[in-house]
Amino acid sequence: MDRFWKYKFDHGLFWIGTVFFHAYTRLGLIQKAGVGQFLVEIVVRNTLLAAVIYLNLFILIPRFIQQKKYPAYIFLLPFSLVLYALAKNAHDVYLYGYVIGDEEQRHFFHNTFYNGSIALFYVAFSVALYLSKEWYVQKELIRKIQIEKLNTELDYLKAQINPHFLFNSINTIYFQIDMQNTTARETVLTFSEMLRYQLYECNGQEIAVEKEVNYLRNYTGLQRMRKEEYDTIAFDCEDEVANFTIAPLLLIPFVENAFKHVSHSVRNEIRINLFRTGNIFRMTVFNTKEERPAEAGGIGLKNVRRRLELLYPDRHELTIRETARTFEVELQLKIR
């Protein structure tokens, strides 16, 4: 069924049925006006009809209904129906009034009600099909998210360690470290904070972005302790990155990927930047790496792509730029 929607077979079936039904009702034109005029009538009527239908589906609904600009939509939709009726009236006057010779049909507004009714019917029918399709897509998306969530929970349960034992062990290690060794103590505390975040705060659908940023900052800080002697590491987060929520642990794979694939033979550079402009959140992660040809599709980001498709359909943009020596990821999210 996904392939059916993907390749627009629904549109094809709709227009095959519409054109054949219209052609069947106009077969009498072949005797009255000839095959040429019969074909022109089929093309003109269905081209005008397609213009009105797709104007409504691809422009009016996304720009006005989905943006809650109802007055503009209420004005523009009837206006498009009127334009269809007037254009079809003009062709009817030519075809029926002058080619066939029916004097009554030479009055410009003779078929206005009929043509307007036809346009209104097909627009309403196409909207019904559109809503049915959207309902199916949303239902499938919810089903996939639920399956993904169940799989994630199963993986989590398989890998879970008793958290009380874990934190008690960390607490024991902390007090076993010499009081003068403040760096080691701070490292243990940072690790404990990160672990607590993963175990206790990431169970919901979304989490405050400030907590996610703090987790990234802690992770980067631990990596800096290990690598700063050899690598240049920069973490920058603008103050505007606040007061919204995102899916938990959504950003960390990009940062982990940067540290995982750095070069082991030269000094590396790692840059992590987080910005917000209006309702667009943007994250860029840049790192140098071992010199090798660029690999299409990025490095180990398949699961992240899948999660973004499920959680942020039509609300994200993931761009990967890779050269022989560098790798950069840019993620844009449309936040609510």
C-alpha positions as CSV (number, residue, x, y, z in Angstrom):
1,M,0.0,0.0,0.0
2,D,2.9,2.4,0.7
3,R,4.1,1.8,-2.8
4,F,0.6,2.6,-4.1
5,W,0.7,6.0,-2.6
6,K,4.4,6.6,-3.3
7,Y,4.0,6.2,-7.1
8,K,0.7,8.2,-7.2
9,F,-1.3,5.2,-8.5
10,D,-4.3,6.8,-6.7
11,H,-4.0,9.9,-8.9
12,G,-3.7,7.7,-12.0
13,L,-6.8,5.7,-11.1
14,F,-8.8,8.8,-10.3
15,W,-8.1,10.5,-13.7
16,I,-8.6,7.3,-15.7
17,G,-12.0,6.9,-14.2
18,T,-12.8,10.6,-14.5
19,V,-11.7,10.9,-18.2
20,F,-13.4,7.7,-19.3
21,F,-16.7,8.6,-17.6
22,H,-16.6,12.1,-19.2
23,A,-15.7,10.7,-22.6
24,Y,-18.6,8.2,-22.3
25,T,-21.1,11.0,-21.6
26,R,-19.8,13.0,-24.6
27,L,-19.8,10.3,-27.3
28,G,-22.6,12.1,-29.1
29,L,-20.2,14.9,-30.0
30,I,-18.4,12.6,-32.5
31,Q,-21.5,12.6,-34.7
32,K,-22.4,16.2,-34.1
33,A,-19.0,17.9,-34.3
34,G,-16.4,15.3,-35.3
35,V,-13.7,13.4,-33.5
36,G,-11.4,16.4,-33.3
37,Q,-13.9,18.5,-31.3
38,F,-14.7,15.5,-29.2
39,L,-11.1,15.2,-28.2
40,V,-10.7,18.9,-27.6
41,E,-13.7,18.8,-25.2
42,I,-12.1,15.9,-23.3
43,V,-8.8,17.7,-23.0
44,V,-10.2,21.2,-22.2
45,R,-12.6,20.1,-19.5
46,N,-10.3,17.7,-17.7
47,T,-7.3,20.1,-17.9
48,L,-9.4,22.9,-16.3
49,L,-10.7,20.4,-13.7
50,A,-7.2,19.2,-12.9
51,A,-6.0,22.8,-12.4
52,V,-8.8,23.5,-9.9
53,I,-8.3,20.2,-8.0
54,Y,-4.5,20.5,-7.7
55,L,-4.6,24.2,-6.9
56,N,-6.8,23.2,-3.9
57,L,-4.8,20.2,-2.9
58,F,-1.2,21.4,-3.3
59,I,-1.5,25.2,-2.7
60,L,-4.7,26.3,-1.0
61,I,-4.9,23.5,1.7
62,P,-1.2,23.5,2.7
63,R,-0.9,27.3,2.7
64,F,-4.2,28.3,4.2
65,I,-6.1,25.4,5.9
66,Q,-2.9,23.9,7.5
67,Q,-1.8,27.4,8.5
68,K,-5.3,28.1,9.9
69,K,-5.9,31.0,7.5
70,Y,-9.5,30.1,7.0
71,P,-10.9,33.4,5.6
72,A,-8.4,33.4,2.8
73,Y,-9.3,29.8,1.9
74,I,-13.0,30.5,2.0
75,F,-12.5,33.3,-0.5
76,L,-10.0,31.6,-2.8
77,L,-11.7,28.2,-3.3
78,P,-15.0,29.6,-4.6
79,F,-13.0,32.1,-6.7
80,S,-11.2,29.2,-8.4
81,L,-14.5,27.4,-9.0
82,V,-15.9,30.6,-10.6
83,L,-12.8,30.8,-12.8
84,Y,-13.3,27.2,-13.9
85,A,-17.0,27.8,-14.7
86,L,-16.2,30.9,-16.7
87,A,-13.5,29.2,-18.7
88,K,-15.6,26.2,-19.4
89,N,-18.6,28.5,-20.3
90,A,-16.4,30.1,-23.0
91,H,-15.5,26.7,-24.5
92,D,-19.2,25.6,-24.3
93,V,-20.3,28.7,-26.2
94,Y,-17.8,28.0,-29.0
95,L,-18.5,24.2,-29.2
96,Y,-22.2,24.0,-28.7
97,G,-23.2,27.5,-29.8
98,Y,-21.1,27.9,-33.0
99,V,-19.6,24.5,-34.0
100,I,-22.9,22.6,-33.4
101,G,-25.1,25.6,-34.0
102,D,-27.4,25.6,-30.9
103,E,-28.4,29.3,-30.5
104,E,-29.5,28.8,-26.9
105,Q,-25.9,27.7,-26.0
106,R,-24.5,31.0,-27.3
107,H,-25.5,32.7,-24.1
108,F,-22.3,32.9,-22.1
109,F,-23.9,32.1,-18.7
110,H,-26.2,29.3,-20.0
111,N,-24.1,26.4,-18.5
112,T,-22.7,28.3,-15.4
113,F,-24.7,26.3,-12.8
114,Y,-23.9,23.0,-14.4
115,N,-20.2,23.7,-14.8
116,G,-19.9,25.2,-11.3
117,S,-21.6,22.1,-9.8
118,I,-19.3,19.7,-11.7
119,A,-16.2,21.6,-10.4
120,L,-17.6,21.7,-6.8
121,F,-18.4,17.9,-6.9
122,Y,-14.9,16.9,-8.1
123,V,-13.1,19.2,-5.7
124,A,-15.2,17.8,-2.8
125,F,-14.5,14.2,-4.0
126,S,-10.8,14.8,-4.4
127,V,-10.6,16.3,-0.9
128,A,-12.4,13.2,0.5
129,L,-9.8,11.0,-1.2
130,Y,-7.0,13.3,0.1
131,L,-8.3,13.1,3.7
132,S,-8.6,9.3,3.4
133,K,-5.1,9.0,2.2
134,E,-3.8,11.3,5.0
135,W,-5.8,9.2,7.6
136,Y,-4.1,6.0,6.3
137,V,-0.6,7.6,6.3
138,Q,-1.1,8.8,9.8
139,K,-2.4,5.5,11.0
140,E,0.6,3.7,9.4
141,L,3.0,6.2,11.0
142,I,1.5,5.7,14.5
143,R,1.8,1.9,14.0
144,K,5.5,2.2,13.0
145,I,6.3,4.5,15.9
146,Q,4.6,2.0,18.3
147,I,6.6,-0.9,16.8
148,E,9.8,1.2,17.0
149,K,9.1,2.1,20.6
150,L,8.5,-1.5,21.6
151,N,11.7,-2.6,19.9
152,T,13.6,0.2,21.7
153,E,12.1,-0.9,25.0
154,L,13.0,-4.5,24.4
155,D,16.6,-3.6,23.6
156,Y,16.7,-1.4,26.7
157,L,15.5,-4.2,28.9
158,K,18.0,-6.6,27.4
159,A,20.9,-4.3,28.2
160,Q,19.6,-2.9,31.5
161,I,21.8,-3.1,34.6
162,N,20.2,-2.8,38.0
163,P,20.4,1.0,38.4
164,H,20.6,1.0,42.2
165,F,23.6,-1.3,42.1
166,L,25.1,0.9,39.4
167,F,24.7,4.1,41.3
168,N,25.9,2.6,44.6
169,S,29.0,1.4,42.8
170,I,29.7,4.8,41.4
171,N,29.1,6.3,44.8
172,T,31.7,3.9,46.3
173,I,34.2,4.7,43.6
174,Y,33.7,8.4,44.2
175,F,34.5,8.2,47.9
176,Q,37.5,5.9,47.2
177,I,39.1,8.7,45.1
178,D,41.5,10.9,47.0
179,M,40.0,14.2,48.1
180,Q,42.8,16.1,46.4
181,N,42.0,14.4,43.0
182,T,39.2,16.8,42.1
183,T,39.4,16.1,38.4
184,A,38.7,12.4,38.9
185,R,35.9,13.2,41.3
186,E,34.2,15.6,38.9
187,T,34.5,13.1,36.1
188,V,32.7,10.4,38.2
189,L,30.0,13.0,39.1
190,T,29.5,14.0,35.4
191,F,29.3,10.3,34.4
192,S,26.8,9.7,37.1
193,E,24.7,12.7,36.0
194,M,24.7,11.4,32.4
195,L,23.7,7.9,33.5
196,R,20.9,9.3,35.6
197,Y,19.6,11.3,32.6
198,Q,19.6,8.2,30.4
199,L,17.9,5.9,32.9
200,Y,15.3,8.2,34.6
201,E,14.6,11.2,32.4
202,C,14.4,9.8,28.8
203,N,11.3,7.7,29.2
204,G,8.8,10.2,27.8
205,Q,8.1,11.1,24.2
206,E,9.9,14.5,24.5
207,I,12.2,16.2,26.9
208,A,13.3,19.8,27.5
209,V,16.0,20.8,25.0
210,E,18.1,22.3,27.9
211,K,18.5,18.8,29.4
212,E,19.5,17.3,26.1
213,V,22.1,20.1,25.6
214,N,23.4,19.6,29.1
215,Y,23.8,15.9,28.3
216,L,25.7,16.7,25.1
217,R,27.9,19.2,27.0
218,N,28.8,16.6,29.6
219,Y,29.6,14.0,27.0
220,T,31.8,16.4,25.1
221,G,33.5,17.4,28.4
222,L,34.4,13.8,29.1
223,Q,35.7,13.3,25.6
224,R,37.8,16.5,26.0
225,M,39.5,15.1,29.1
226,R,40.6,12.1,27.0
227,K,41.4,13.8,23.7
228,E,42.2,17.5,24.3
229,E,45.9,16.9,24.3
230,Y,45.6,15.6,20.7
231,D,42.5,17.3,19.3
232,T,40.8,20.7,19.1
233,I,37.3,20.4,20.5
234,A,34.7,23.2,20.4
235,F,31.1,23.1,21.8
236,D,28.9,26.2,21.2
237,C,25.2,26.5,22.0
238,E,23.4,29.8,21.6
239,D,21.1,31.1,24.4
240,E,18.1,30.9,22.1
241,V,18.3,27.1,22.2
242,A,15.8,26.9,25.0
243,N,12.1,26.7,25.9
244,F,11.1,23.8,23.6
245,T,11.2,20.1,23.7
246,I,12.7,17.4,21.4
247,A,12.8,13.6,21.4
248,P,15.3,12.4,24.1
249,L,18.7,11.2,23.0
250,L,18.1,12.4,19.4
251,L,21.2,14.4,19.1
252,I,23.9,12.3,20.8
253,P,24.5,9.9,17.9
254,F,25.8,12.7,15.8
255,V,28.3,13.8,18.5
256,E,29.3,10.2,19.2
257,N,29.9,9.7,15.5
258,A,32.2,12.6,15.4
259,F,34.5,11.4,18.2
260,K,34.3,7.8,17.0
261,H,35.6,8.4,13.5
262,V,38.4,10.9,14.1
263,S,41.8,10.3,12.7
264,H,44.3,8.4,14.8
265,S,47.4,9.7,13.0
266,V,47.0,13.5,12.9
267,R,45.6,16.2,15.2
268,N,41.8,16.4,14.8
269,E,39.2,19.2,14.9
270,I,35.7,18.6,16.3
271,R,33.1,21.4,16.2
272,I,29.6,21.1,17.7
273,N,27.2,24.1,17.2
274,L,23.6,24.5,18.1
275,F,21.4,27.4,16.9
276,R,17.8,28.4,16.8
277,T,16.1,30.8,14.4
278,G,12.4,31.2,15.0
279,N,10.8,27.8,15.0
280,I,13.9,26.2,13.3
281,F,16.4,24.4,15.5
282,R,19.7,23.7,13.8
283,M,22.7,21.5,14.8
284,T,26.0,21.1,13.0
285,V,28.7,18.6,13.9
286,F,32.0,18.8,12.1
287,N,35.0,16.5,12.5
288,T,38.2,15.5,10.7
289,K,38.8,11.8,10.0
290,E,41.1,9.3,8.5
291,E,41.8,10.1,4.9
292,R,39.7,7.9,2.7
293,P,37.2,8.4,-0.1
294,A,33.7,9.8,0.8
295,E,31.1,7.1,1.6
296,A,27.7,7.8,0.3
297,G,25.1,7.9,3.0
298,G,27.3,8.9,5.9
299,I,28.9,6.9,8.7
300,G,26.7,4.8,10.9
301,L,23.7,7.1,10.8
302,K,21.1,4.7,9.4
303,N,19.2,4.3,12.7
304,V,19.2,8.1,13.3
305,R,17.7,8.6,9.9
306,R,15.0,6.1,10.6
307,R,14.1,7.7,14.0
308,L,13.9,11.1,12.4
309,E,11.6,9.8,9.7
310,L,9.3,8.4,12.4
311,L,9.3,11.2,14.9
312,Y,9.7,14.2,12.6
313,P,8.0,13.4,9.3
314,D,8.2,16.5,7.0
315,R,9.7,18.5,9.9
316,H,13.4,17.7,9.5
317,E,16.2,18.1,7.1
318,L,19.4,16.1,7.4
319,T,22.4,17.1,5.3
320,I,25.7,15.2,5.2
321,R,28.8,16.7,3.7
322,E,31.8,14.4,3.4
323,T,35.3,14.7,1.8
324,A,38.3,12.5,2.1
325,R,39.4,14.2,5.3
326,T,36.3,15.8,6.8
327,F,32.8,14.8,7.8
328,E,30.0,17.3,8.6
329,V,26.3,16.7,9.6
330,E,23.7,19.4,9.6
331,L,20.3,18.7,11.2
332,Q,17.3,21.1,11.0
333,L,14.2,20.5,13.0
334,K,10.9,22.4,12.8
335,I,10.0,22.7,16.5
336,R,6.5,23.2,17.8
